[in-house]
């Protein structure tokens, strides 16, 4: 039997990169999948690529807006009956990311996209998980949420530390409720967010870092474990970067 047969998953940031790779893997394992993101055109293209019209749907969502996160969970529940798995994967970064360059407006943008959105989606899905005494929330954080390396920039690092803390507190608060929370901390991944780097990476560098499918496999792993098993934290690094 497929590992996620009959399960329903909502994946934010599902139009590209890790989110789209996770959606493809979840569908392969028997899940119904709702992908969310701000760019409706990108979502439509991702749905066509996933090619599972009976088991996947896209909901255009700006996770920085609380009401849109509530609508996302409501639409997913209306379409498939419930939400078993929430993957908080949406995130972004900016080129002008040093503290010298960071503006209050950019700071607010980064906190909303990388931290507030995870909180809003989590709050929206928790009531039904509590009612069923069952549910999995996977936060795709970043190693920037474990080690304050300047590479990610001050606002991104602060937001990712917050996201990691949010997941750890929730997993401890709700350890007896049937809701399990896993934080995944990937190192560098070959995704569109690399376009926001202050300095472009070389093709040689790109060839050594994680691929979206690598992180998707980790998401599937923690999401498909039996209820008796919880993985609070999982760090995944490119082999060449183990010194980070």
Backbone torsions as a table, in degrees:
resi	resn	phi	psi	omega
1	UNK	NA	142.0	177.9
2	UNK	-63.1	148.6	-171.4
3	UNK	-67.5	-25.4	-178.2
4	UNK	-120.9	28.7	-176.6
5	UNK	-54.7	121.9	176.9
6	UNK	80.7	-5.6	179.5
7	UNK	-76.0	157.2	178.0
8	UNK	-120.2	125.5	-177.2
9	UNK	-122.7	138.6	170.8
10	UNK	-109.8	127.3	-176.9
11	UNK	-124.4	113.6	176.0
12	UNK	-83.1	156.9	-173.1
13	UNK	62.7	36.8	-172.1
14	UNK	-89.2	2.1	-176.8
15	UNK	-83.7	-11.8	-178.3
16	UNK	-162.0	176.4	172.2
17	UNK	54.6	-135.6	-176.2
18	UNK	-61.9	-41.1	-178.6
19	UNK	-60.7	-45.1	179.4
20	UNK	-67.9	-39.7	178.5
21	UNK	-64.0	-40.1	178.1
22	UNK	-66.1	-40.0	178.2
23	UNK	-60.0	-44.3	179.4
24	UNK	-62.2	-41.9	-178.7
25	UNK	-69.8	-41.2	178.4
26	UNK	-62.4	-42.5	178.1
27	UNK	-62.0	-42.1	178.3
28	UNK	-60.4	-30.9	-178.5
29	UNK	-93.0	13.5	170.7
30	UNK	96.1	6.3	-178.2
31	UNK	-84.8	158.2	163.2
32	UNK	-93.5	137.2	-169.6
33	UNK	-129.5	134.7	171.9
34	UNK	-114.5	119.7	176.8
35	UNK	-101.6	142.4	-177.6
36	UNK	-131.2	150.3	177.3
37	UNK	-179.0	167.7	-177.7
38	UNK	-76.1	-31.1	-172.6
39	UNK	-92.5	102.0	-177.0
40	UNK	-62.4	-37.8	-180.0
41	UNK	-63.1	-42.8	178.2
42	UNK	-64.1	-38.5	179.2
43	UNK	-64.8	-42.2	179.1
44	UNK	-61.3	-43.2	178.8
45	UNK	-64.3	-39.6	178.7
46	UNK	-64.5	-41.7	178.0
47	UNK	-60.3	-42.8	178.9
48	UNK	-61.9	-38.4	179.1
49	UNK	-69.5	-37.5	179.2
50	UNK	-67.6	-33.4	172.0
51	UNK	54.0	50.9	177.1
52	UNK	-139.7	66.4	-170.5
53	UNK	-60.1	-27.3	-179.5
54	UNK	-82.5	-15.6	-172.1
55	UNK	-124.5	4.9	-179.8
56	UNK	-141.6	147.9	179.0
57	UNK	-148.4	153.1	178.0
58	UNK	-114.6	140.7	176.6
59	UNK	-129.4	110.6	178.3
60	UNK	-62.5	123.4	-172.3
61	UNK	-145.9	130.7	169.0
62	UNK	-98.9	106.2	-173.1
63	UNK	-69.4	-8.6	176.5
64	UNK	-78.3	-5.7	-178.9
65	UNK	-111.4	115.6	-175.3
66	UNK	-54.7	-45.7	-176.6
67	UNK	-63.7	-33.1	179.0
68	UNK	-71.6	-32.7	175.9
69	UNK	-67.7	-39.9	176.2
70	UNK	-63.1	-41.4	179.2
71	UNK	-65.3	-38.2	177.6
72	UNK	-56.8	-51.0	-178.9
73	UNK	-66.4	-38.2	178.8
74	UNK	-63.8	-42.4	-179.6
75	UNK	-69.2	-39.4	177.1
76	UNK	-62.2	-42.2	-179.7
77	UNK	-67.5	-40.1	178.4
78	UNK	-63.8	-39.7	-176.8
79	UNK	-73.6	-44.3	-171.7
80	UNK	-117.6	-0.1	173.7
81	UNK	97.7	-22.7	-178.2
82	UNK	-174.8	175.1	171.3
83	UNK	-127.9	114.8	179.3
84	UNK	-88.6	-34.4	-173.2
85	UNK	-133.0	128.7	171.8
86	UNK	-114.1	125.7	175.4
87	UNK	-110.6	105.7	176.9
88	UNK	-82.9	93.0	-173.8
89	UNK	-115.4	-16.5	-176.5
90	UNK	-60.9	138.5	178.7
91	UNK	-170.7	162.7	-179.0
92	UNK	-153.8	169.0	173.9
93	UNK	-147.9	173.0	-177.1
94	UNK	-130.7	160.7	-179.6
95	UNK	-75.5	-42.4	-178.0
96	UNK	-85.7	78.6	-167.5
97	UNK	-110.5	-4.8	176.5
98	UNK	-72.5	159.6	178.9
99	UNK	-62.6	-33.6	176.9
100	UNK	-60.1	-38.6	-174.8
101	UNK	-92.0	-19.7	-171.3
102	UNK	-69.0	127.8	176.8
103	UNK	-97.3	158.9	174.8
104	UNK	-56.6	-36.7	179.9
105	UNK	-66.8	-41.7	178.1
106	UNK	-67.5	-39.2	176.1
107	UNK	-57.1	-49.7	-179.8
108	UNK	-59.1	-42.6	179.5
109	UNK	-59.8	-43.7	-176.6
110	UNK	-69.4	-40.1	179.0
111	UNK	-66.6	-42.1	-179.2
112	UNK	-63.2	-45.3	-174.5
113	UNK	-74.2	-37.2	-171.9
114	UNK	-98.2	-17.4	-178.1
115	UNK	-125.1	-54.3	-176.8
116	UNK	-58.7	-40.5	-178.5
117	UNK	-60.5	-39.7	178.1
118	UNK	-65.3	-40.6	178.2
119	UNK	-64.5	-46.1	-177.7
120	UNK	-61.6	-45.4	-179.7
121	UNK	-67.0	-39.3	178.7
122	UNK	-62.3	-48.3	179.5
123	UNK	-59.9	-36.1	-178.0
124	UNK	-69.6	-32.9	-174.9
125	UNK	-92.9	-21.5	-173.3
126	UNK	-59.7	-42.2	-176.6
127	UNK	-54.2	-43.0	-179.4
128	UNK	-72.6	-31.8	176.0
129	UNK	-66.5	-40.2	176.9
130	UNK	-62.4	-41.7	-179.4
131	UNK	-61.5	-37.5	-178.0
132	UNK	-88.5	-11.8	-173.4
133	UNK	57.0	41.3	-178.1
134	UNK	-163.9	139.0	176.1
135	UNK	164.2	153.2	178.8
136	UNK	-128.8	131.4	174.0
137	UNK	-119.4	123.8	179.2
138	UNK	-113.8	119.1	176.7
139	UNK	-99.6	116.3	174.6
140	UNK	-86.4	98.5	-171.9
141	UNK	-89.1	-103.4	179.9
142	UNK	163.5	152.7	172.8
143	UNK	-63.4	-17.3	173.9
144	UNK	-63.9	-17.9	176.1
145	UNK	-89.9	5.2	175.5
146	UNK	-121.5	-33.1	-177.1
147	UNK	-132.5	122.8	-173.6
148	UNK	-79.9	66.5	178.3
149	UNK	-80.6	135.1	-178.9
150	UNK	-60.1	-16.0	-177.9
151	UNK	-54.3	-41.5	-177.7
152	UNK	-77.2	-23.5	-176.9
153	UNK	91.7	154.7	-171.2
154	UNK	-61.8	-46.4	-176.0
155	UNK	-69.6	-41.1	179.1
156	UNK	-63.5	-45.9	179.6
157	UNK	-62.1	-45.3	-179.7
158	UNK	-61.4	-43.2	179.9
159	UNK	-65.4	-40.3	-178.3
160	UNK	-72.8	-34.0	171.5
161	UNK	-62.2	-40.2	177.7
162	UNK	-64.3	-41.6	179.3
163	UNK	-63.1	-42.9	177.5
164	UNK	-62.8	-42.7	178.1
165	UNK	-63.4	-40.2	177.6
166	UNK	-57.5	-46.9	-179.1
167	UNK	-64.9	-41.7	-177.9
168	UNK	-68.5	-40.0	177.8
169	UNK	-64.7	-45.6	-179.5
170	UNK	-62.0	-41.3	-178.4
171	UNK	-63.8	-32.9	177.8
172	UNK	-79.2	-41.2	178.8
173	UNK	-61.0	-37.3	-170.5
174	UNK	-110.7	25.9	-177.5
175	UNK	-64.0	-20.6	-179.9
176	UNK	-103.7	4.7	-175.0
177	UNK	-95.4	-9.4	-175.3
178	UNK	92.4	-4.5	178.3
179	UNK	-96.1	124.3	179.1
180	UNK	-109.9	141.7	-178.1
181	UNK	-127.0	131.4	178.0
182	UNK	-125.4	130.1	170.9
183	UNK	-98.1	126.1	174.8
184	UNK	-109.6	130.0	-176.0
185	UNK	-115.7	87.8	178.7
186	UNK	-79.9	150.5	167.7
187	UNK	-79.7	-153.5	-177.4
188	UNK	-61.9	134.8	180.0
189	UNK	-126.1	143.2	178.3
190	UNK	-80.1	81.7	-179.3
191	UNK	-131.7	172.2	-179.0
192	UNK	-60.0	-19.4	-179.4
193	UNK	-63.8	-19.0	177.6
194	UNK	-62.8	-22.6	179.1
195	UNK	-65.5	-18.0	179.3
196	UNK	-90.3	4.9	178.1
197	UNK	-65.2	141.1	175.9
198	UNK	-59.2	-35.4	176.3
199	UNK	-124.8	127.1	-179.5
200	UNK	-58.2	145.1	177.1
201	UNK	-86.8	156.2	179.4
202	UNK	-80.6	160.6	176.3
203	UNK	-64.1	-33.2	177.0
204	UNK	-62.6	-44.2	178.1
205	UNK	-64.3	-43.8	-178.9
206	UNK	-58.5	-34.9	-176.6
207	UNK	-69.8	-16.0	-175.6
208	UNK	-99.0	-11.2	-172.8
209	UNK	-94.3	173.7	-178.3
210	UNK	-62.6	151.3	171.9
211	UNK	-103.8	155.5	179.5
212	UNK	-52.3	-37.1	-178.7
213	UNK	-64.4	-29.8	178.2
214	UNK	-64.5	-44.8	-179.1
215	UNK	-72.7	-35.5	177.2
216	UNK	-59.8	-39.1	177.8
217	UNK	-62.6	-37.8	178.3
218	UNK	-67.8	-39.6	177.7
219	UNK	-62.4	-45.9	177.8
220	UNK	-59.7	-42.8	-178.9
221	UNK	-56.6	-52.3	-175.9
222	UNK	-73.0	-28.3	-178.4
223	UNK	-77.5	-19.6	-173.6
224	UNK	-104.7	3.5	178.1
225	UNK	-72.5	154.3	179.8
226	UNK	-67.7	158.7	-175.8
227	UNK	-55.7	-23.1	-179.0
228	UNK	-76.0	-9.0	-174.7
229	UNK	-113.6	131.3	175.1
230	UNK	-130.3	139.2	175.8
231	UNK	-119.8	94.6	-176.5
232	UNK	-61.5	-38.4	-176.4
233	UNK	-142.3	140.6	177.5
234	UNK	-144.4	118.1	178.4
235	UNK	-99.5	133.4	178.9
236	UNK	-128.2	125.2	-176.7
237	UNK	-128.7	148.7	165.7
238	UNK	-59.9	138.4	-176.0
239	UNK	-55.3	-37.1	-176.9
240	UNK	-73.6	-8.8	-175.9
241	UNK	-113.7	27.3	-176.8
242	UNK	-66.5	-14.7	178.8
243	UNK	-78.1	-11.4	180.0
244	UNK	-70.1	NA	NA
